[in-house]
């Protein structure tokens, strides 16, 4: 898991995890308890394909980025959970 960093001016917390390729932004929710945050999670996956012919080598690098939104409840115990919102009809 990545190390969180805080932006004290507006209560935003940013978590980055290089191993998983994710960046999670937590923003305090208006009119919610202090332990509930709106989250925006961005992940990226990169693939590289190499195609060789007699006269050339073609390297194709593809990066797929996905973003999910939801909310996170954080507790004083060492637990938290994310609820991800899924577009209608995608399950």
N, C-alpha and C positions, 0 to 999 in steps of 0.2 A: 504494500500500500504506500501511497505517496505521502510526502510531508505537507501538512496544511500550512498555508500562509494567510495572514489576515490583513485586510485593508481597513484600518480603524476608522476612517472617515465616514463610511456608511455601513459598517458591520459585515461587509462581504468577505467570505472566506473562499480561498482557492486551493483545491487539492489537485496535485498532479502525480500521476503514477506512470513513470517511463516504462516499466515492465509490461503494463497492460495497454499503454498508449492512450490513457484517458486523462481528461482534465474536467474536474467537477467544480462548478461555481455555486456556492451557497449564499443566498440572499435572505435576510430576515423577512418574514411575512408580516405585513401590516395586519393588525387586529388578531394576531395569533400568539400563543405562548412563546416565551423566549427560546424554547428548544425546538421550534418548528421553522424549517427553512425551505424556501423555493430552491430547487436544484435544476441546473442545466448541465448535463453530462455530454461531453464531446469525446468520441473515440475515433481513432484512425487506424487503418490496417493497410499495410503496404505489401505489394507483391511485385516480384521482378521475374520477367520471362526472357530467356535468351534463345534466339533462333539463329542457327548457323547455316550458312550456305557455302558453296564453294568459293564465292567471291567476297562475302561480307558476313558480319555478325551484327544482328539487330537486337538491341536490349530495350525492352519495354518495361517501364516502371509505372505501376498503377497504385494510386492512393485512394482508398474509400473512406470518407468521413461520415459519421452518423452523429446525430444529436437527439437526445431524449430529454424530456422535461418531466418534472414531478415534484415531490416534496420529501424531506427527510426529517424524521423525529430523532433528536439526540438526547440521550439521558445521562445522568451523572454516573450511572453504572457504565462499565466498559461495553455498552451495546448501542447500536443505532440501526435504523433500517431505512431503506429507500423505497418509495412508491413511485414507479415509472408510469407515466401516462402513455397510452398506446392509441394511435389513430383508429377510428372506428373501422371495423371490418378487416383488421390485419391479424387477428388471432386465428 
